[in-house]
Amino acid sequence: MEYAVSFECVSKLFLGSREVMAVDNVSFDVEYGSIVGLLGANGAGKTTLIRMMTTLLSPSSGQIRVAGYDASKDSDIIREHIGYAGQDTERSLYYRLSPRENAKYFGWLRGLHAETAIERLDNLASQVGMDDRLDQHFITLSGGEKQVFVVLRALLHRPEIAFLDEPSKSLDVLTARRIRKVLKEYVREYNATMIITSHNLKELEDTCDKLIFINRGRKVFEGTPQELKQIAMKRESIVVRGGPFDDTVVRELSLVGETILINRGAEIRITVESPYEGIRRVVDILEAHNVRAFVAIAEPSLEDAFAEIAGRSGDA
């Protein structure tokens, strides 16, 4: 089976005054038509992975294949198949040109007629509420507006594989949501493949079919967002709402598990290893004190799983 992206035992060693193994023996495959998220703490190796996939860096060892081609031998061909929005990509844009003028130029570099590039930009920009900014000088745009255009530019030539490094950086909540919608619709409409790095766990959970967790250069998890959240199940929480509660009740509840008071005691979260046993104990305590409250098992979040995995190596 041919994959959109395939890593086989890939490592990247940076030499200098201090050797740094940024990527350490990583293997994974990305299927066509999927959205895959790379997550990990700062310095985990996510950007290095993206830069190797886009042929901007060569691996020290191992093999990378993108769109069926060897990244070490066929970089020019691979670049015809991909789109890329990096963390520093806005530096490559022309600040004294407008987004439309930038689109004409970069579209031309990708073999697009000016009218086609403008039409595609207008369509994408309207979906994120930026269509009234396209004739302003790029330098006058806000940081978030510049970031939106960086992401849209990566899709103008309709690449079959797009690599987006922190696409929601500097974006407000509403714009980030619109960008996520654009990305998902792009993948669906063109059967494209997308690889995203992000610290926005909500973005990854809402967008990605699969997640790859990188920690200190090594792959420590590969699976769906739901499978990743299962890692945090052993530290699942019981939520008790309806307080503030009497000190005696709080003290007894604290014996069930690690207890956190939220909203000045209006809510209590109790972290337990066995949620079903724990919830019975909580209900018994509340009934013994004749306390009426909302009690439920809280589903673990992607953030919980992130903290669980990173914490194993002392990174959280």
C-alpha positions in Angstrom: 0.0 0.0 0.0 1.3 3.4 -0.9 1.0 6.2 1.7 0.9 9.9 1.3 3.8 10.1 3.8 5.9 7.3 5.1 8.7 7.5 7.7 10.9 4.5 8.3 13.4 4.6 11.2 14.1 8.3 10.6 16.5 10.2 12.8 17.9 13.8 12.7 21.1 14.7 14.5 22.1 18.4 14.7 25.8 18.8 15.1 27.5 21.8 16.7 28.9 22.8 20.1 26.4 20.4 21.5 24.9 17.4 19.6 21.1 17.4 19.6 19.1 14.3 18.5 16.0 16.2 17.4 14.3 13.1 15.9 15.2 9.6 17.2 14.2 6.5 15.1 10.7 7.6 14.2 8.4 5.5 12.0 4.8 6.1 10.9 2.6 6.2 7.8 0.0 8.7 6.8 -2.9 7.5 4.6 -4.2 9.5 1.7 -7.3 11.6 2.4 -6.6 11.9 6.2 -5.7 14.7 8.6 -2.9 13.8 11.0 -1.8 16.0 13.9 1.7 16.1 15.4 1.7 17.1 19.0 4.2 17.4 21.8 5.9 19.8 24.1 8.1 22.7 22.9 11.3 21.3 21.4 9.8 17.8 21.0 10.8 17.6 17.3 7.5 18.4 15.6 8.9 21.2 13.4 11.9 19.2 12.5 9.6 16.4 11.3 7.6 18.8 9.2 10.8 20.3 7.7 12.1 16.9 6.7 8.7 16.0 5.1 8.8 19.2 3.0 12.4 18.5 2.0 13.7 21.5 3.8 15.9 19.3 5.9 17.5 15.9 5.2 17.4 13.1 7.7 20.6 11.8 9.3 19.3 8.3 8.8 16.2 6.4 7.7 13.9 6.9 4.7 11.1 9.4 4.1 8.7 9.0 1.2 6.2 11.7 0.3 3.6 11.2 -2.4 5.4 8.0 -3.3 8.8 9.7 -3.8 12.0 9.5 -1.9 12.5 12.8 0.0 16.3 12.5 -0.2 16.4 12.0 -4.0 13.2 13.5 -5.5 12.8 16.8 -3.6 11.9 18.8 -6.7 9.1 16.4 -7.7 7.8 16.2 -4.1 7.5 20.0 -3.9 5.2 19.9 -6.9 2.7 17.8 -4.8 2.8 19.7 -1.5 1.8 22.9 0.1 3.5 24.3 3.2 2.8 26.9 5.8 5.6 27.1 8.3 5.9 29.1 11.5 8.1 31.7 9.8 6.5 31.6 6.3 5.1 35.1 6.5 8.7 36.4 6.1 8.6 35.1 2.5 5.6 37.3 1.6 5.9 40.8 0.2 4.8 43.3 2.7 4.2 46.2 0.2 1.9 44.0 -1.9 -1.7 43.2 -1.0 -2.8 39.6 -0.4 -4.3 39.6 -3.9 -1.0 40.7 -5.4 0.9 38.2 -3.4 -1.5 35.5 -4.5 -0.9 36.5 -8.2 2.8 36.2 -7.7 2.9 33.0 -5.7 0.2 31.5 -7.9 2.4 32.2 -10.9 5.3 30.4 -9.3 3.0 27.4 -9.0 1.8 27.7 -12.6 -1.5 29.3 -11.9 -3.0 32.1 -14.1 -3.6 35.3 -12.2 -7.4 35.1 -12.5 -7.4 31.5 -11.1 -5.2 32.5 -8.1 -7.4 35.5 -7.3 -10.6 33.5 -7.7 -9.3 30.8 -5.3 -8.1 33.3 -2.8 -11.4 35.2 -2.9 -13.3 32.0 -2.3 -11.1 30.8 0.7 -11.0 34.3 2.2 -14.7 34.7 2.2 -15.0 31.5 4.2 -12.9 33.0 7.0 -14.3 36.5 6.9 -11.2 38.1 5.4 -12.5 39.0 2.0 -12.5 42.8 2.9 -8.8 42.7 3.6 -7.4 41.5 0.3 -6.5 44.8 -1.2 -4.7 46.2 1.8 -0.9 46.2 2.0 0.2 43.0 3.7 2.2 45.0 6.2 -1.0 46.7 7.5 -2.7 43.4 8.4 -2.8 42.2 12.0 -0.7 39.2 13.1 -3.8 37.0 12.9 -4.8 38.2 9.5 -1.3 37.6 8.2 -1.4 34.1 9.6 -4.7 33.4 7.8 -3.3 34.4 4.5 -0.2 32.2 5.1 -2.5 29.2 5.5 -4.7 30.1 2.5 -1.6 30.6 0.3 -0.5 27.1 1.1 -3.8 25.8 -0.5 -4.0 28.1 -3.5 -2.5 25.6 -5.9 -4.6 22.8 -4.4 -1.8 20.5 -3.3 -2.6 16.8 -2.7 -0.6 17.0 0.6 -0.5 20.1 2.8 1.9 20.6 5.8 0.8 23.3 8.3 3.0 24.1 11.2 0.9 25.9 13.9 -1.8 27.1 11.5 -3.9 28.7 14.3 -1.0 30.7 15.8 -2.2 34.3 16.6 -5.8 33.5 15.6 -8.8 34.4 17.7 -11.2 31.7 18.7 -13.8 32.4 15.9 -11.2 32.7 13.1 -9.4 29.5 14.3 -12.8 27.7 14.1 -13.4 29.0 10.6 -9.9 27.9 9.5 -10.5 24.4 10.9 -13.7 24.2 8.9 -11.8 25.3 5.7 -9.1 22.7 6.2 -11.6 19.9 6.8 -13.7 20.9 3.7 -10.5 21.1 1.6 -9.5 17.6 2.5 -12.9 16.3 1.9 -13.5 18.1 -1.4 -10.1 17.3 -3.0 -9.3 14.0 -1.2 -6.2 15.7 0.1 -3.9 14.8 2.9 -3.0 17.2 5.7 -0.4 17.1 8.4 -0.7 19.7 11.2 1.4 20.6 14.2 -0.3 22.6 17.0 -0.3 23.4 20.7 -4.1 23.9 20.3 -5.4 20.6 21.5 -8.9 21.6 20.7 -7.9 22.2 17.1 -6.3 18.8 16.9 -9.2 17.0 18.5 -11.7 18.7 16.2 -9.7 18.3 13.0 -7.6 15.2 13.0 -8.3 11.6 12.2 -5.0 10.5 13.8 -2.5 11.9 16.2 1.2 11.2 16.6 2.7 12.3 19.9 6.4 13.2 19.8 8.3 13.4 23.1 12.0 14.3 23.1 12.4 13.3 19.5 10.7 9.9 19.8 7.2 8.7 18.9 5.4 7.8 22.1 1.9 7.4 20.7 0.0 6.9 17.4 -3.7 6.6 17.2 -7.1 8.5 17.2 -7.8 11.4 19.5 -10.2 9.1 21.4 -7.5 6.4 21.8 -5.1 9.1 23.2 -7.7 10.2 25.7 -8.0 6.6 26.9 -4.5 7.0 28.3 -5.8 9.5 30.8 -8.7 7.1 31.8 -6.8 5.8 34.8 -6.9 9.3 36.2 -10.5 10.0 35.3 -12.4 12.6 37.3 -15.7 12.7 39.1 -17.5 16.1 39.0 -19.7 17.2 41.9 -21.6 20.4 41.3 -24.1 22.3 43.5 -21.8 23.8 46.2 -20.4 25.4 48.1 -20.4 22.3 50.3 -19.9 22.0 54.1 -16.3 21.6 55.2 -17.2 18.1 56.6 -18.5 17.0 53.2 -15.4 18.3 51.4 -13.1 16.6 53.9 -14.9 13.2 53.4 -14.9 13.6 49.6 -11.2 14.3 49.7 -10.7 10.7 51.0 -12.1 9.4 47.7 -9.3 10.9 45.6 -7.3 14.0 44.8 -9.7 16.8 45.2 -9.8 20.3 43.5 -12.3 23.0 44.4 -13.5 25.1 41.4 -15.5 28.3 41.2 -15.1 29.0 45.0 -16.2 25.5 45.9 -19.3 25.4 43.6 -17.7 22.5 41.8 -15.5 19.7 43.1 -13.3 17.5 40.9 -12.1 14.3 42.4 -9.4 12.4 40.5 -9.7 8.6 40.9 -8.3 5.4 39.5 -11.6 3.6 39.5 -14.4 6.1 38.6 -17.3 3.7 39.0 -16.2 2.7 42.5 -15.4 6.3 43.3 -18.8 7.6 42.2 -20.6 5.1 44.5 -18.5 6.4 47.5 -19.3 10.0 46.5 -23.0 9.4 46.3 -22.9 7.6 49.7 -21.2 10.6 51.3 -23.7 13.0 49.8 -26.6 10.9 50.9 -25.3 10.6 54.4 -25.2 14.3 54.8 -28.5 14.8 52.9 -26.8 16.9 50.2 -28.4 17.2 46.7 -25.8 17.7 44.0 -25.1 16.9 40.3 -22.6 14.0 40.2 -21.0 12.6 37.0 -17.9 11.0 35.6 -16.0 13.6 33.5 -14.6 12.3 30.2 -10.9 12.8 30.0 -9.7 15.5 27.6 -6.9 15.5 25.1 -5.2 18.0 27.5 -5.3 15.4 30.3 -3.7 12.8 28.0 -1.0 15.3 26.9 -0.1 16.0 30.5 -0.1 12.3 31.3 2.3 11.4 28.5 4.5 14.4 28.9 4.6 14.0 32.6 6.1 10.5 32.3 9.3 12.1 31.1 9.2 15.1 33.5 8.1 17.5 30.8 4.8 18.6 32.3 
